[in-house]
Structure formats: C-alpha cells, structure tokens
C-alpha cells in the first residue's frame, strides 16, 4: 500500500473518504511543535469496541480495534492540550499514511475534526464511507468457518490540505476491502477491475496491523 502525492491537478475527480470514530484515548497525547511554520502535531491511538453473537456458544463476544490518528494544527490545541488517557474522543477525518522512517509506513486516519469528552464508557462508533475504484479482480473464497468472503483492492483519489506544506495536495490511498455473505457473491459476480464503487463499513486491521475496510454496504457503478 502506497501514497502518491502531487500538488498538480489530476484528471480524476476527488472521491469521498469520510471516517468517523468515537472511542477512548489509549494514552495521553505526546504533543510536539514543528517549525517553519510553527505547528502543533501529535499522533493518538483510539480504541473502539464492537460486539457480536457467537452462534456456536450463543454468547456475545467483544473485539477492540486500535486506530492510529494524526492530528495537527489548531485541532491539537483546541481539543488535546488537556486530554488524558481514557478520555472519550470523537474524530472525523480521512485515510492517510504516516511515514515513520525511510522504508516504514503506517496506515492511519488524518483528523479533520476532534472533540473531547470526559472519561467514561461510551458506545463506540467506527464508520467509513468512501467512493473508490477497484484495482484488482474480486476474489471469492470460503473461510475456515464456511463463510463466503470476497477480497479486492481499491484506490481512493483524495484532495486534502497539507498543514505541513501549506497547500492542497492530491493523494492516492490504496486499501483492501473484505465483503461477506451474499454481498460477497454479488461483488465476485459483478465487480471488475477499474470499476467505480461506493462502500460503507468499518476500519479493521490485519495481524500485521495493515488497515482494511470491512464492508457492510456496497454499490457498483
């Protein structure tokens, strides 16, 4: 998965990429300041929880997802200067990547909006809506539990403002999507590489911490 950035316009129109998260702050933010221009910056980790019914045991199970979020500029000082571990944080943003060194990148959410609430338990929100283009032929398979799963790769064309470079930039964000059940069958039968689509789902993470989209609604165009 790569991010390509350019300050020039492209023939591809910008596409929708909207992420909404509501969860608990895993640790107190480490706020830093970057020079030229002076800009506050931090990376936070947000925990969201989801429950589902295990039909084999007839008991509910809970899964926790940890989302890495980049926050910069006025958002840091408006919402995170007094933030503490355990605070409830509402985030709206878009998908991006954080470069940690010359070769390593991490899939992240780049915050456009943040609001902090007092510590406590809250019903989590983990939602993503995006329009994109298929970059691979969908592959249908059966899981070890006999469920239908369809996997494919997508690319999202974004147009976002860079506080670091103080300009608008075009970026290509690549992710994989996982689609289940009858919707998986539909995507496998009708989806084609280079086809436009819109998906609604949640952010999930593989064992290597790479980010993918777990889809619950999908439209092909």
C-alpha positions as CSV (number, residue, x, y, z in Angstrom):
1,X,0.0,0.0,0.0
2,X,1.4,3.4,-1.1
3,X,0.5,7.0,-1.0
4,X,1.4,9.2,-4.0
5,X,1.2,12.9,-3.6
6,X,1.2,15.7,-6.1
7,X,0.4,19.4,-5.9
8,X,-0.8,19.4,-9.5
9,X,-4.3,18.6,-10.6
10,X,-5.2,15.2,-12.0
11,X,-7.9,14.2,-14.5
12,X,-9.5,12.0,-11.8
13,X,-12.1,14.0,-9.8
14,X,-11.7,13.8,-6.0
15,X,-13.6,11.0,-4.3
16,X,-15.4,10.7,-1.0
17,X,-13.5,9.4,2.0
18,X,-15.1,10.1,5.4
19,X,-14.1,8.3,8.6
20,X,-16.0,8.8,11.9
21,X,-14.6,7.3,15.1
22,X,-15.8,7.6,18.7
23,X,-13.8,5.8,21.4
24,X,-11.4,6.0,24.3
25,X,-7.9,7.5,24.2
26,X,-5.4,4.8,24.8
27,X,-2.7,7.1,26.2
28,X,-2.1,10.8,27.0
29,X,-1.0,12.6,23.8
30,X,2.6,13.5,23.2
31,X,2.3,17.0,21.7
32,X,5.2,18.3,19.6
33,X,5.7,21.6,17.7
34,X,7.1,21.7,14.2
35,X,8.9,24.8,12.9
36,X,8.6,26.7,9.6
37,X,5.7,27.2,10.0
38,X,5.1,26.6,13.7
39,X,2.5,23.9,14.0
40,X,1.4,21.6,16.8
41,X,1.3,17.9,15.9
42,X,0.6,14.6,17.6
43,X,-0.4,11.0,16.9
44,X,-3.0,9.4,19.2
45,X,-4.4,5.9,19.4
46,X,-8.2,5.5,19.8
47,X,-9.8,2.3,21.0
48,X,-13.3,1.3,19.6
49,X,-15.2,-1.8,20.6
50,X,-17.7,-4.0,18.7
51,X,-19.8,-6.9,19.9
52,X,-21.3,-9.8,18.0
53,X,-23.2,-13.0,18.9
54,X,-21.1,-16.2,18.6
55,X,-23.7,-18.7,17.3
56,X,-21.6,-21.7,18.4
57,X,-21.7,-20.6,22.1
58,X,-24.7,-18.3,22.0
59,X,-22.7,-15.7,23.8
60,X,-21.7,-12.2,22.9
61,X,-18.0,-11.5,22.2
62,X,-16.2,-8.2,22.1
63,X,-13.4,-7.1,19.7
64,X,-11.3,-4.0,20.3
65,X,-9.8,-2.1,17.3
66,X,-6.9,0.4,17.8
67,X,-6.9,3.3,15.4
68,X,-3.8,5.5,14.9
69,X,-4.8,9.1,14.2
70,X,-2.6,12.0,13.1
71,X,-3.7,15.5,14.4
72,X,-2.1,18.7,13.5
73,X,-2.6,22.5,13.6
74,X,-5.3,24.2,15.7
75,X,-7.1,20.9,16.3
76,X,-4.3,19.8,18.7
77,X,-4.5,23.0,20.8
78,X,-8.3,23.2,20.7
79,X,-9.0,19.6,21.8
80,X,-6.0,17.8,23.0
81,X,-3.9,20.0,25.3
82,X,-5.7,18.8,28.4
83,X,-6.5,15.3,27.1
84,X,-5.8,12.3,29.3
85,X,-5.7,8.6,28.9
86,X,-9.3,7.2,29.0
87,X,-11.0,10.4,27.6
88,X,-13.7,9.9,25.1
89,X,-12.7,11.3,21.7
90,X,-14.8,12.0,18.6
91,X,-12.8,12.1,15.4
92,X,-13.8,12.9,11.8
93,X,-11.2,12.5,9.2
94,X,-9.9,10.7,6.1
95,X,-7.5,7.8,5.4
96,X,-3.8,8.6,5.1
97,X,-0.3,7.2,5.9
98,X,2.2,8.1,8.5
99,X,5.9,7.8,7.4
100,X,8.0,6.7,10.4
101,X,11.3,6.3,8.5
102,X,12.6,5.9,5.0
103,X,11.0,2.5,4.5
104,X,8.2,2.1,7.0
105,X,4.7,3.5,6.7
106,X,1.6,3.0,8.9
107,X,-2.0,3.2,7.8
108,X,-3.7,6.0,9.8
109,X,-6.6,8.3,10.0
110,X,-5.8,12.0,9.4
111,X,-8.2,14.1,11.6
112,X,-10.2,17.0,10.2
113,X,-12.3,17.4,13.4
114,X,-11.8,16.4,17.1
115,X,-13.9,16.8,20.1
116,X,-13.0,15.6,23.6
117,X,-15.4,14.4,26.4
118,X,-14.8,13.3,30.0
119,X,-13.6,9.8,30.8
120,X,-16.2,7.1,30.9
121,X,-17.7,4.3,28.8
122,X,-19.4,5.2,25.5
123,X,-21.0,3.2,22.7
124,X,-18.3,3.1,20.1
125,X,-18.6,4.4,16.6
126,X,-16.4,3.0,13.8
127,X,-17.6,4.1,10.3
128,X,-16.2,4.8,6.9
129,X,-17.9,5.9,3.7
130,X,-15.9,6.2,0.6
131,X,-16.1,6.2,-3.2
132,X,-13.3,4.5,-5.0
133,X,-12.2,2.4,-7.9
134,X,-11.4,-1.3,-8.0
135,X,-7.8,-2.0,-8.8
136,X,-8.0,-5.8,-8.7
137,X,-10.4,-8.5,-9.7
138,X,-12.5,-9.5,-6.7
139,X,-11.6,-13.0,-5.3
140,X,-14.3,-15.1,-3.6
141,X,-13.3,-17.7,-1.0
142,X,-14.6,-19.7,1.9
143,X,-13.3,-19.1,5.4
144,X,-12.4,-22.0,7.7
145,X,-15.9,-21.5,9.3
146,X,-17.6,-21.9,5.9
147,X,-18.5,-18.3,5.4
148,X,-18.2,-16.5,2.0
149,X,-15.6,-13.8,1.8
150,X,-14.7,-11.6,-1.2
151,X,-11.5,-9.6,-1.2
152,X,-10.4,-6.8,-3.5
153,X,-8.2,-3.8,-3.7
154,X,-9.4,-0.3,-4.1
155,X,-7.9,3.2,-4.7
156,X,-9.3,6.5,-3.4
157,X,-8.4,9.8,-5.1
158,X,-8.3,12.5,-2.4
159,X,-7.8,16.2,-2.4
160,X,-6.8,17.5,1.1
161,X,-5.0,20.4,2.7
162,X,-1.5,19.8,4.0
163,X,-0.7,21.9,7.1
164,X,3.0,21.0,6.7
165,X,3.3,22.2,3.2
166,X,0.5,24.8,3.4
167,X,-1.1,23.8,0.2
168,X,-3.7,21.5,-1.3
169,X,-2.5,18.1,-2.4
170,X,-3.8,15.2,-4.4
171,X,-3.2,11.7,-3.0
172,X,-4.0,8.1,-3.9
173,X,-4.9,6.0,-1.0
174,X,-4.9,2.2,-1.5
175,X,-6.7,-0.2,0.8
176,X,-8.2,-3.7,0.6
177,X,-11.9,-4.4,1.2
178,X,-13.4,-7.5,2.8
179,X,-17.0,-8.3,1.9
180,X,-19.1,-11.1,3.4
181,X,-22.1,-13.3,2.6
182,X,-24.5,-12.6,-0.2
183,X,-22.8,-9.2,-0.8
184,X,-19.5,-11.1,-1.3
185,X,-21.2,-13.2,-4.0
186,X,-22.6,-10.1,-5.7
187,X,-19.2,-8.4,-5.8
188,X,-17.5,-11.5,-7.2
189,X,-20.1,-11.9,-9.9
190,X,-20.4,-8.3,-11.0
191,X,-17.2,-6.4,-9.9
192,X,-14.5,-5.7,-12.4
193,X,-11.1,-4.1,-12.2
194,X,-11.3,-0.3,-12.9
195,X,-14.9,-0.2,-11.9
196,X,-16.2,2.6,-9.7
197,X,-17.9,1.7,-6.4
198,X,-19.0,3.1,-3.1
199,X,-18.6,1.3,0.2
200,X,-19.8,1.7,3.7
201,X,-18.3,-0.2,6.6
202,X,-15.7,-0.1,9.4
203,X,-12.0,0.1,9.7
204,X,-10.3,-3.2,10.6
205,X,-6.7,-4.4,11.0
206,X,-4.9,-7.5,9.9
207,X,-2.4,-9.4,12.1
208,X,0.4,-7.2,10.5
209,X,-1.6,-4.1,11.6
210,X,-2.3,-3.1,8.0
211,X,-5.7,-1.4,7.7
212,X,-8.5,-2.7,5.6
213,X,-12.2,-1.9,5.2
214,X,-14.8,-4.4,6.5
215,X,-17.7,-3.7,4.2
216,X,-21.4,-3.9,5.1
217,X,-22.9,-2.0,2.2
218,X,-21.6,-1.7,-1.4
219,X,-22.7,-0.1,-4.7
220,X,-21.2,-0.7,-8.1
221,X,-21.4,1.8,-10.9
